[in-house]
Amino acid sequence: MGERLHVRADILIDGSGGSALRDAALLVEDGRIARVGPAFPAPEGVRSLSVGTLLPGLINAHVHLDMAGESDTWVIASRKDAAGALAGAHQAAKALRSGVTTVRDLGTKNFISVALRDAIARGEIPGPHVLTAGMVICMTGGHGWPVGRETDGPWDARKAVRESLKAGADCIKLMATGGVLTPGVQPGNAQLEEAELAAAVDEAHKAGMHCASHAIGTVGIKNALRAGIDSVEHGHLLDDEAIALFKERGTRLVPTLAALQCIVDHAVDGGMPAFVVEKATKLMVDAFDNIRKAYRAGVTIVGGSDAGTPFNYHERYAYELELMVRELSMPPVEAIHASTGRSADFLRLDETGRLQVGKTADLLGVRGDASSDIRALGDVALVARGGCLVVGG
């Protein structure tokens, strides 16, 4: 359990999507929020800290813990699992210190993320709370195949889900299209068929697990939506029909804006394989416009950065929120809501995501005013997970 702690904030954003509260305070007792609201003095003998903006710890709903932003992602395919686990532990610690207190890992080699999740939960290594898909499920030779579970046909797709459940996965990741980082596949091409996706989704839902789908190309996005997927990851080439399906079915979009932007930002000097730069640059022509159109049409956006992809570092999740504000014209408080309370609701995390009495004290404090300048999230002054200070004081 963490110590009793009082935090005074110039600005408090509670993660509910409502307006920021000025001149506020929060009290932590036994790892939970005991009091929050307009400023009040610290109880006698209780440690007190001050921040510019206080908000819930961030939730990154799309990460890969065994990837560290390398210029060539596929070094992980030949790396021993022990080395991948050590790399993942390092990334988890960096994410936590940056204010990310929960992550959804959507694919590591050989279920490394399951071992990381359990080690963090036991208190053996520092890191955020982890939900994980374990290994991705892809078609034979499809996107992610070097580190994925290849499948062909609806019945084998069901078996792949059962294997993931047996290995300890919390959720399922399905590859509906090609992607940027795998050589020899095209992001716009559909991969797992709608029938395969639907079988896997049905099997996961029977077990109470939600399903995410990597889906960049138009046909694959709509295949995943019709199959009953819970979240579409990327969604770069969505169209009007896809937008209608998102809204009809209540499917969340996790746009991972930083994944493309970081590749393009380092296209000249990053040392990435030429095919990666070529595919990302081509997608950038329409991707942000399409996602902006979906957001304006009312598609629900959940924050996730695809952390671990080239130059897209786990400790720089704040950049994803900056892009949500800059590229989608999303108000800063909504971008924070999309990455805290809204994410918690989607991931069925009742204990975190909001600064409310009784919730777990997962906290992020920054020095500036994040309600008016989202870039303030990069200037971390305080991080607490479960009431235990990680940064600050």
Secondary structure, DSSP 4 states (H G I P E B T S, - for coil): -PPPEEEEEEEE--SSSSPPEEEEEEEEETTEEEEEEE--PPPTT-EEEEEEEEEEPEEEEEE-TT----SSTTHHHHS-HHHHHHHHHHHHHHHHHTTEEEEEE---GGGHHHHHHHHHHTTSS---EEEE--S-EEETT-TTGGGSEEE-SHHHHHHHHHHHHHHT-SSEEEE-B--SSSTT--TTSB-S-HHHHHHHHHHHHHTT--EEEEE-SHHHHHHHHHTT-SEEEE-TT--HHHHHHHHHHT-EEE--HHHHHHHHHTTTTS---HHHHHHHHHHHTTHHHHHHHHHHTTPPB-----BTSTT--GGGHHHHHHHHHHHH---HHHHHHHTTHHHHHHTT-TTSSS--TTSB--EEEESS-TTT-GGGGGSEEEEEETTEEEE--
